Amino acid sequence: MAKNLFFFSLLLGCLILVRPGAAQVVQYLPPLVAARAVPPGLVGVSQVVDARPGRPMALGYSLSGGAGPQPVTFAQPLAPTLLAFLQQQVPPSKTPGQELVMRLTRLELEELKLQTLAHLEAEFYRMGPDSSYQLVARCAEAAQRPLTGKREAALVAHSQNLSDVLLGALGTGGNLAQWLPNEPRRVNSQLRAAEPAPPTGSRWPILAEGATRRAGFYRTFDDFRNNQPTEADRLEVERHPNSNAERADDYGVTPYYHEANGRRRPATIYWGFSDGQHAYIQFDFAYHRLLPQLGGFMFYTPPKLRGYGVPAYGTAALTRERYELNLDTGTGTPFLPTQRSLSAQHLPNPLSRPTQLLVYRPRSAKGPAAQIRLAPDQPAQSLAAGEYLQFSPLAGQPLTVRIQLAGGMEVTLPVLPTAETAVYLECRPGQDVPLQQVKVEVGAAAVSRLID
């Protein structure tokens, strides 16, 4: 009893540290430094207009350092800071008709469990002889770098990401040869007006207002996010009672697909599927219904998730004997809400230790070697037929395994390493689904055959 009370008190203390009313200390980004030179012949920017919806002070929030989410921004106003950096790279043009204005509509920083990200969207205008502004270019840029546990290093990574997206935007807007002809014009007041706040989920086509849910299998997260399932004619769904149901339409499902000969088989190789009404994600060898929330989706899993990196005493994500997981909007990787709101230093998770992740390729899977990596910044490892790779990621930390095929196409698979058993992924580059997680006993037997 005393032990349980200690764990509950510790967890409550951690949640208090990140309560909405807790004091927040603004974290200022270091100066922007260009990581690469810009190509010659670009037109420079003479003005930067901050037209982001609401023009928020914070560009994002940092979770590094163990003090809870802290707002991140520049020490000086945003528009002059960006303009000074851009003009260091390319001085503004003095040629009439080439005075370039960058209208910033999005600039966001994000921290995931293992990486930092920056997203930028902007429009470029040139001043016309009638003092109106004509649109000449649009751009959307993104950059990412690995995240370390130290706040100072995370801030440097954020600053480097911002430098990258700004240089990418300058390369688009400042390229005279690619300027768009006959685009709309804005008067000065329209140019400087902030964009309206986008409706919830507008960046996900599947969340767009009035979007019709199509039936079929989702082979990848992008298929789901873009509302583009395939193979609807092969899908059959069996519904069965859900013991944890909170609504009449909340039921368990088992999807099947029909082979060309009419034989029905359980659908275990797909990221998810839609029955035409609801969407489902495959997680831990079962399919779970995705529920919309602000800007994305979440789903529930049974309490057996305790064996998948969740502390046995951590009840923050437990609801009616079910765990709540969110879906990362960038990668489609499931994560516990506490992993975004609490630093890893807050919860003494005994399961956050190296575990085993094995990626194997049967001898029958012929063809060129595939390239496997666990993060975009990591070097790829080659995997030929009859070989296997072994990794040691931390338990309880979702990651995305990436496989690059011979034609240059990259396929991703989100996994959640467990501290109790190894995770086995089977690689078959010639198949429709070239990378899939298999049950432990299946993977262990397959790797044993490769070793013998």
Secondary structure by P-SEA (a helix, b strand, c coil): caaaaaaaaaaaaaaaacccccbbbbbbbcccccccccccbbbbbcccccccccccccccccccccccbbbbbbccccaaaaaaaaaaacccccccccbbbbbbcbbbbbbcccbbbbbbbbbbbbbccccbbbbcccbbbbbbbbbcccaaaaaaaaaaaaaaaaaaaaaaaacccccccccccccccccccccccccccccccccccbbbbbbcccccaaaaaaccccccccbbbbbbbbccccccccccbbbbbbcccccccccccccccccccbbbbbcccbbbbbbbcccccccccccccccccccccccccccccbbbbbbcccccbbbbaaaaaccccccccccccbbbbbbbbcccccccbbbbbccccbbbbbbcccbbbbbbccccbbbbbbbbccccbbbbbbbbbbccbbbbbbbbccccccbbbbcaaaaaaaaaaaac
